[in-house]
Amino acid sequence: MRIAVIDGQGGGIGKAIVERLRNRYGDSVSIVALGTNAMATSAMLKTGADEGATGENAITYNTGRVDIIIGPIGIIAANSMMGELTPSMASAIAGSPAVKILIPVNKCNIQVAGVKDMNLAQYIDEALDMIPLNPGQ
């Protein structure tokens, strides 16, 4: 199973997701780090992503070649992450046939009704619980 982790800016959320994915699933999943910038990609690679790519073309190309996309909710909003996430990126992510697991981060002026008040680590754990894979499989 190929899982794309998408993040931007400093890559902190993506880094935390990759680290937890690797701890939970080990080498039973292939993790593709897709950063809107080199710093985000680098942060995700350092914590265990198998491969990484940066920028608009890398994101638009790879979103159709993975089974699951996981990242902050802003990855489907054009011009989010202070403009780093382009309309083309948002469209490719939203239009990808991959299952999208989005973490509700209250940035980018997006708020989701009915979301429990949890910290980022709890949101990431809940997101990983949604991946249709048993650890060690």
C-alpha positions in Angstrom: 0.0 0.0 0.0 1.4 3.4 -1.0 0.5 6.3 1.3 1.2 9.9 0.3 1.8 12.3 3.2 1.3 15.9 2.0 2.4 19.0 3.9 3.9 22.4 3.5 5.6 25.3 5.4 8.0 23.6 7.9 6.6 20.1 7.4 5.9 19.6 11.1 2.5 18.0 10.6 3.8 15.8 7.8 6.8 14.8 9.9 4.5 13.7 12.8 2.3 11.7 10.5 5.2 9.9 8.8 6.8 9.1 12.2 3.5 7.7 13.5 2.8 5.8 10.3 6.3 4.2 10.4 5.9 3.3 14.1 2.5 1.8 13.6 2.9 0.0 10.3 6.7 -0.5 9.9 7.8 -1.4 6.4 4.4 -2.9 5.5 3.5 0.5 3.9 5.4 2.6 1.4 5.3 6.3 2.4 5.7 9.0 -0.2 6.5 12.4 1.2 5.1 15.2 -0.9 6.0 18.7 0.2 4.9 22.0 -1.2 8.5 23.1 -0.4 11.9 21.4 0.1 11.9 21.9 3.9 8.6 20.1 4.3 9.8 17.2 2.1 13.1 17.0 3.9 11.4 16.9 7.3 9.2 14.0 6.2 12.1 12.1 4.7 14.2 12.4 7.9 11.4 10.7 9.9 11.1 7.6 7.7 9.4 8.3 4.4 10.5 5.9 1.7 10.7 8.5 -1.1 9.9 12.2 -1.5 9.2 14.9 -4.0 8.6 18.6 -3.9 6.5 21.1 -5.6 3.4 21.5 -7.8 4.3 19.0 -10.5 5.5 16.3 -8.0 2.2 16.6 -6.1 -0.1 16.7 -9.1 1.8 13.7 -10.7 1.9 11.5 -7.6 -1.6 12.0 -6.2 -2.9 9.7 -8.9 -0.3 7.0 -8.1 -1.1 6.3 -4.4 -3.8 4.4 -2.5 -4.2 6.9 0.4 -3.4 10.6 0.8 -3.1 12.0 4.3 -2.4 15.5 5.5 -3.9 18.6 7.0 -7.4 19.6 5.7 -5.8 22.6 3.9 -4.3 20.4 1.2 -7.7 20.4 -0.6 -8.0 24.2 -0.4 -6.4 26.4 -3.1 -4.0 28.9 -1.8 -3.8 27.5 1.7 -0.6 27.2 3.7 0.1 30.9 3.0 -0.2 30.4 -0.7 2.1 27.4 -1.0 -0.7 25.0 -2.0 -1.6 26.1 -5.5 -5.1 25.6 -7.1 -3.6 22.9 -9.3 -2.3 21.0 -6.3 -5.7 21.3 -4.5 -7.5 20.1 -7.6 -5.2 17.1 -8.1 -5.5 16.1 -4.5 -9.3 16.5 -4.3 -9.7 14.8 -7.6 -7.4 11.8 -6.9 -9.0 8.4 -6.8 -7.0 7.8 -3.6 -8.8 7.7 -0.2 -8.2 11.0 1.4 -7.7 11.2 5.2 -7.7 14.8 6.3 -6.6 16.2 9.7 -8.8 19.1 10.9 -6.3 21.8 11.7 -7.9 25.1 12.4 -5.8 27.1 10.0 -6.4 28.3 6.5 -9.8 29.7 7.7 -11.4 26.2 7.5 -13.4 25.0 10.4 -15.2 21.7 10.5 -18.4 21.4 12.4 -18.8 18.4 14.7 -15.1 17.8 15.2 -14.0 16.8 18.6 -11.6 19.2 20.4 -8.3 17.2 20.4 -4.6 17.9 20.1 -2.7 17.3 16.9 -1.3 13.9 18.1 -4.8 12.7 18.9 -6.0 13.8 15.5 -3.1 12.0 13.8 -3.8 8.8 15.8 -7.5 8.9 14.8 -6.5 9.5 11.2 -4.2 6.5 11.2 -7.1 4.4 12.7 -9.0 5.1 9.4 -6.3 3.4 7.3 -7.7 0.1 6.1 -4.7 -1.9 7.1 -3.8 -4.0 10.1 -0.4 -3.3 11.7 2.1 -6.0 10.8 0.1 -7.1 7.7 
